[in-house]
Amino acid sequence: MGKSVSARRAGMSIVAVGLLATVAACGGSGSKGAREGADGGSAAPDRGGVALSPVAALLSAEKSTNAADSARVESTTTMGSTMSMTATGSVGWSDGLRGTLTLTYTGGALADAMRKMGATSMEARYLPDAYYARMGDAFAAQAGGKHWIRYPYDALAKLGGGSGAYMKDQMQNSTPNQSVKMLLASGDVRKVGEETVRGKETTHYSGKVDLADFASRSSSLSAAQLADMKKQLEQAGVSSETIDIWVGDDDLLVKKVEKGQTANGTFTQTVHYSDYGAGVSVQTPPAGDTADFTELLRKQPKTR
C-alpha cells in the first residue's frame, strides 16, 4: 500500500510541476484586459526606412503573433535543483489552448523520481478545460491500470488558491506572445540589437517584469485572489523576471528567454517558436485509460 501511494503521489507532483513549467513555454494570459492595454498604444509607424520605437515594435509583434493561431514549440527549462526539462510539440490558441508536447526530464530531483517510475518522458495534451499527462506503466500499475491523468483547470484553481486561479486564467487564454505582453505592461523595455537566431534575422528586446503587478493588469482574478497569489509568490521567493525576446522581420516571436530567482534556486526557460499557422489536432485520451486528478487526490491518505 505504501509503495502504491508513493508512486501515485510522486507522479501527480511531477505532472503538476511540469504543468507550471510548460505554461510558460506555451504562453500565458491572453485576457481581455491585457489586449486592451496593448491596443491603447500608438500605432507602429511604417517600416519603410523608419526606425520603430521598442513599444511600437512590440505592439506590432503582439498582434501578429496573437493572430497566427498556432506554432511549433521547443523549450528547455531549469528550476534550481528541482528539475531540468525539455518540451517539444505544437500548440494552438484560436479557441483556448490546445496542443501536444513531449516533456522529458533531464536532471534534478524530478528526473530521479521519474527514473524510479520507469520513464523520464511523458506526453502532455492541452485542451480548453483540462491538461492530460500520460504516465508510464509503473504508474499505471498503481493507478488501476490507467496511464493518463486528467487535471481539470477548475480543480487546480481551487487547490492552488490565488496562484491556481491565475494558472487557470493563463491556461484558458494562452498565446506564445505572453512575453511580449509582459514587456509592454512592465514599462521597462529596451532594444538590445539585431541578431541572427537559427538563421533568421531578428531584433532583440529585453526588460524586467514585476509578476504580481502583471497579474493584476492582465488577468481576471479578484482582489482576494490577487492578494493570495502575491503572498504565495513571496513565500516562493519570486518577485520579478528578466525577459528577453527575439522578433523576426515578419513581426512573429522567434525566441524568448525568461530568468528569475526562487526560494529553490534560479528559474531559466528558453523557448524557440516556428511553423506559425500550422494545423494542430489534439484528441481527448480514452476515458477508460484516464484517471481524474481529483479522484486520485481523494484516495490519498490524509497526512497529519
Rosetta blueprint (number, residue, H / E / L):
1 M L
2 G H
3 K H
4 S H
5 V H
6 S H
7 A H
8 R H
9 R H
10 A H
11 G H
12 M H
13 S H
14 I H
15 V H
16 A H
17 V H
18 G H
19 L H
20 L H
21 A H
22 T H
23 V H
24 A H
25 A H
26 C H
27 G L
28 G E
29 S E
30 G L
31 S L
32 K H
33 G H
34 A H
35 R H
36 E H
37 G H
38 A H
39 D H
40 G L
41 G L
42 S L
43 A L
44 A L
45 P L
46 D L
47 R L
48 G L
49 G L
50 V L
51 A L
52 L L
53 S L
54 P H
55 V H
56 A H
57 A H
58 L H
59 L H
60 S H
61 A H
62 E H
63 K H
64 S H
65 T H
66 N H
67 A H
68 A L
69 D L
70 S E
71 A E
72 R E
73 V E
74 E E
75 S E
76 T E
77 T E
78 T E
79 M E
80 G L
81 S L
82 T L
83 M E
84 S E
85 M E
86 T E
87 A E
88 T E
89 G E
90 S E
91 V E
92 G E
93 W L
94 S L
95 D L
96 G L
97 L L
98 R E
99 G E
100 T E
101 L E
102 T E
103 L E
104 T E
105 Y E
106 T E
107 G E
108 G H
109 A H
110 L H
111 A H
112 D H
113 A H
114 M H
115 R H
116 K H
117 M L
118 G L
119 A L
120 T L
121 S E
122 M E
123 E E
124 A E
125 R E
126 Y E
127 L E
128 P L
129 D L
130 A E
131 Y E
132 Y E
133 A E
134 R E
135 M L
136 G L
137 D H
138 A H
139 F H
140 A H
141 A H
142 Q L
143 A L
144 G L
145 G L
146 K L
147 H L
148 W E
149 I E
150 R E
151 Y E
152 P E
153 Y H
154 D H
155 A H
156 L H
157 A H
158 K H
159 L H
160 G H
161 G H
162 G H
163 S H
164 G H
165 A H
166 Y H
167 M H
168 K H
169 D H
170 Q H
171 M H
172 Q H
173 N L
174 S E
175 T E
176 P L
177 N L
178 Q H
179 S H
180 V H
181 K H
182 M H
183 L H
184 L H
185 A H
186 S H
187 G L
188 D L
189 V L
190 R E
191 K E
192 V E
193 G E
194 E E
195 E E
196 T E
197 V E
198 R L
199 G L
200 K E
201 E E
202 T E
203 T E
204 H E
205 Y E
206 S E
207 G E
208 K E
209 V E
210 D E
211 L H
212 A H
213 D H
214 F H
215 A H
216 S H
217 R H
218 S H
219 S L
220 S L
221 L L
222 S L
223 A H
224 A H
225 Q H
226 L H
227 A H
228 D H
229 M H
230 K H
231 K H
232 Q H
233 L H
234 E H
235 Q H
236 A L
237 G L
238 V L
239 S L
240 S E
241 E E
242 T E
243 I E
244 D E
245 I E
246 W E
247 V E
248 G E
249 D L
250 D L
251 D L
252 L L
253 L E
254 V E
255 K E
256 K E
257 V E
258 E E
259 K E
260 G E
261 Q E
262 T E
263 A L
264 N L
265 G E
266 T E
267 F E
268 T E
269 Q E
270 T E
271 V E
272 H E
273 Y E
274 S E
275 D L
276 Y L
277 G L
278 A L
279 G L
280 V L
281 S L
282 V L
283 Q L
284 T L
285 P L
286 P L
287 A H
288 G H
289 D H
290 T E
291 A E
292 D E
293 F H
294 T H
295 E H
296 L H
297 L H
298 R H
299 K H
300 Q L
301 P L
302 K L
303 T L
304 R L
